[in-house]
Amino acid sequence: MSIKRFKRLLKVHELQENQAAVGLATRLTELGRQEEQYQQLENYLQLYLDAPVPNDIHQMKQMAFIRRNLRGAMEQQAVRVNTAQAHADQARAVWLMRHRDSQSLMKLIERQRAADTIIDNRRQQFEQDAWATRRAFDRLHAEQTADSSLES
């Protein structure tokens, strides 16, 4: 396959790699957002846990209710964080695969260039050898012609 075809294929793979990188960035942003929300819930819960115990039974029940709700929200948010992490891992795997494909194609192009360079160098050497042989032959032929004209 020619280098031009490999380069066209490489452009397609690089485009796919870039799209995968954008997808990964989106997933990582979402993961960060979900983790930040979890951290906020954790901070709120800690505030309620560190709050002084109220003297009123209704306020105690209200604080217990809030703590229970915060724990439930944290459990739900932990599920969201895990889901976002799984999506980020999946996007990273896709990007890595695309990146490896692009790298492989670049290496293949470089190997093809090296092979083409070797072939070109051999062709040039052959042409130079043929030219040198032709020159030597012409010189020898000229000397023989000059010697035969002197003898006559």
DOROGU-903317 format. One record per residue (C-alpha): residue in one letter; x negated, y, z negated. Coordinates in nm, 3 decimals, padded with zeros to 5 digits. Each point is the difference from the previous one (the first is absolute). Layout:
<pts>
+---------+---------+---------+---------+
| residuo |    east |   north |      up |
+---------+---------+---------+---------+
|       A |       X |       Y |       Z |
...
+---------+---------+---------+---------+
</pts>
This chain:
<pts>
+---------+---------+---------+---------+
| residuo |    east |   north |      up |
+---------+---------+---------+---------+
|       M |  00.000 |  00.000 |  00.000 |
|       S | -00.132 |  00.348 |  00.079 |
|       I | -00.093 |  00.254 | -00.261 |
|       K |  00.277 |  00.232 |  00.124 |
|       R |  00.261 | -00.264 | -00.080 |
|       F | -00.154 | -00.060 | -00.341 |
|       K |  00.005 |  00.376 | -00.066 |
|       R |  00.369 |  00.022 |  00.094 |
|       L |  00.072 | -00.292 | -00.228 |
|       L | -00.206 |  00.164 | -00.275 |
|       K |  00.208 |  00.319 |  00.029 |
|       V |  00.317 | -00.203 | -00.046 |
|       H | -00.147 | -00.175 | -00.303 |
|       E | -00.123 |  00.329 | -00.147 |
|       L |  00.347 |  00.147 |  00.043 |
|       Q |  00.147 | -00.299 | -00.181 |
|       E | -00.265 |  00.035 | -00.271 |
|       N |  00.085 |  00.368 | -00.045 |
|       Q |  00.370 | -00.082 | -00.025 |
|       A | -00.081 | -00.265 | -00.259 |
|       A | -00.211 |  00.255 | -00.190 |
|       V |  00.292 |  00.244 | -00.004 |
|       G |  00.225 | -00.279 | -00.125 |
|       L | -00.250 | -00.086 | -00.271 |
|       A | -00.027 |  00.364 | -00.107 |
|       T |  00.378 |  00.021 | -00.022 |
|       R |  00.016 | -00.316 | -00.211 |
|       L | -00.279 |  00.120 | -00.229 |
|       T |  00.176 |  00.333 | -00.045 |
|       E |  00.320 | -00.182 | -00.091 |
|       L | -00.190 | -00.221 | -00.242 |
|       G | -00.152 |  00.305 | -00.166 |
|       R |  00.343 |  00.160 | -00.030 |
|       Q |  00.149 | -00.313 | -00.158 |
|       E | -00.292 | -00.033 | -00.242 |
|       E |  00.035 |  00.365 | -00.095 |
|       Q |  00.371 | -00.049 | -00.074 |
|       Y | -00.082 | -00.303 | -00.213 |
|       Q | -00.259 |  00.204 | -00.189 |
|       Q |  00.257 |  00.275 | -00.063 |
|       L |  00.246 | -00.252 | -00.140 |
|       E | -00.274 | -00.143 | -00.218 |
|       N | -00.085 |  00.348 | -00.129 |
|       Y |  00.367 |  00.071 | -00.078 |
|       L |  00.030 | -00.327 | -00.188 |
|       Q | -00.314 |  00.079 | -00.196 |
|       L |  00.145 |  00.339 | -00.095 |
|       Y |  00.313 | -00.170 | -00.135 |
|       L | -00.206 | -00.263 | -00.181 |
|       D | -00.218 |  00.268 | -00.159 |
|       A |  00.298 |  00.216 | -00.100 |
|       P |  00.080 |  00.014 | -00.369 |
|       V |  00.276 | -00.230 | -00.118 |
|       P |  00.322 |  00.201 | -00.035 |
|       N |  00.198 | -00.005 | -00.322 |
|       D |  00.335 | -00.031 |  00.173 |
|       I |  00.119 | -00.346 |  00.109 |
|       H |  00.157 |  00.140 |  00.317 |
|       Q | -00.328 |  00.161 |  00.101 |
|       M | -00.182 | -00.328 | -00.075 |
|       K |  00.245 | -00.188 |  00.223 |
|       Q | -00.041 |  00.268 |  00.268 |
|       M | -00.382 | -00.033 | -00.010 |
|       A |  00.023 | -00.380 |  00.013 |
|       F |  00.234 |  00.029 |  00.299 |
|       I | -00.239 |  00.236 |  00.178 |
|       R | -00.297 | -00.227 | -00.073 |
|       R |  00.190 | -00.303 |  00.131 |
|       N |  00.096 |  00.190 |  00.315 |
|       L | -00.357 |  00.116 |  00.050 |
|       R | -00.128 | -00.357 | -00.036 |
|       G |  00.258 | -00.118 |  00.254 |
|       A | -00.097 |  00.280 |  00.238 |
|       M | -00.367 | -00.094 | -00.046 |
|       E |  00.077 | -00.363 |  00.086 |
|       Q |  00.179 |  00.111 |  00.316 |
|       Q | -00.281 |  00.239 |  00.085 |
|       A | -00.256 | -00.278 | -00.057 |
|       V |  00.184 | -00.204 |  00.264 |
|       R | -00.018 |  00.299 |  00.236 |
|       V | -00.371 |  00.038 | -00.070 |
|       N | -00.061 | -00.369 |  00.070 |
|       T |  00.200 |  00.022 |  00.322 |
|       A | -00.190 |  00.310 |  00.109 |
|       Q | -00.328 | -00.176 | -00.085 |
|       A |  00.101 | -00.302 |  00.210 |
|       H |  00.090 |  00.229 |  00.291 |
|       A | -00.332 |  00.184 | -00.034 |
|       D | -00.189 | -00.330 | -00.007 |
|       Q |  00.186 | -00.115 |  00.309 |
|       A | -00.072 |  00.329 |  00.181 |
|       R | -00.366 | -00.026 | -00.101 |
|       A | -00.019 | -00.352 |  00.144 |
|       V |  00.154 |  00.120 |  00.328 |
|       W | -00.242 |  00.293 |  00.018 |
|       L | -00.295 | -00.228 | -00.078 |
|       M |  00.103 | -00.239 |  00.276 |
|       R |  00.032 |  00.287 |  00.250 |
|       H | -00.332 |  00.143 | -00.114 |
|       R | -00.176 | -00.334 |  00.044 |
|       D |  00.151 | -00.033 |  00.348 |
|       S | -00.132 |  00.344 |  00.095 |
|       Q | -00.343 | -00.079 | -00.145 |
|       S | -00.013 | -00.328 |  00.191 |
|       L |  00.086 |  00.173 |  00.325 |
|       M | -00.267 |  00.266 | -00.061 |
|       K | -00.258 | -00.274 | -00.058 |
|       L |  00.117 | -00.178 |  00.313 |
|       I | -00.038 |  00.321 |  00.202 |
|       E | -00.350 |  00.050 | -00.137 |
|       R | -00.096 | -00.358 |  00.087 |
|       Q |  00.143 |  00.047 |  00.351 |
|       R | -00.196 |  00.323 |  00.039 |
|       A | -00.318 | -00.175 | -00.111 |
|       A |  00.064 | -00.284 |  00.245 |
|       D |  00.071 |  00.250 |  00.280 |
|       T | -00.322 |  00.184 | -00.085 |
|       I | -00.199 | -00.324 |  00.020 |
|       I |  00.159 | -00.083 |  00.335 |
|       D | -00.069 |  00.352 |  00.132 |
|       N | -00.361 | -00.016 | -00.120 |
|       R | -00.050 | -00.335 |  00.171 |
|       R |  00.158 |  00.131 |  00.321 |
|       Q | -00.221 |  00.309 | -00.008 |
|       Q | -00.307 | -00.214 | -00.065 |
|       F |  00.094 | -00.227 |  00.292 |
|       E |  00.045 |  00.303 |  00.226 |
|       Q | -00.334 |  00.146 | -00.112 |
|       D | -00.171 | -00.334 |  00.056 |
|       A |  00.160 | -00.031 |  00.344 |
|       W | -00.104 |  00.355 |  00.087 |
|       A | -00.356 | -00.060 | -00.122 |
|       T | -00.016 | -00.326 |  00.197 |
|       R |  00.130 |  00.176 |  00.310 |
|       R | -00.256 |  00.278 | -00.041 |
|       A | -00.283 | -00.251 | -00.044 |
|       F |  00.123 | -00.193 |  00.303 |
|       D |  00.019 |  00.319 |  00.210 |
|       R | -00.351 |  00.101 | -00.114 |
|       L | -00.138 | -00.344 |  00.081 |
|       H |  00.177 |  00.003 |  00.335 |
|       A | -00.139 |  00.349 |  00.073 |
|       E | -00.352 | -00.115 | -00.092 |
|       Q |  00.031 | -00.305 |  00.222 |
|       T |  00.130 |  00.211 |  00.286 |
|       A | -00.284 |  00.246 | -00.050 |
|       D | -00.258 | -00.285 | -00.007 |
|       S |  00.141 | -00.162 |  00.312 |
|       S | -00.005 |  00.334 |  00.189 |
|       L | -00.366 |  00.052 | -00.103 |
|       E | -00.093 | -00.342 |  00.127 |
|       S |  00.148 |  00.062 |  00.339 |
+---------+---------+---------+---------+
</pts>
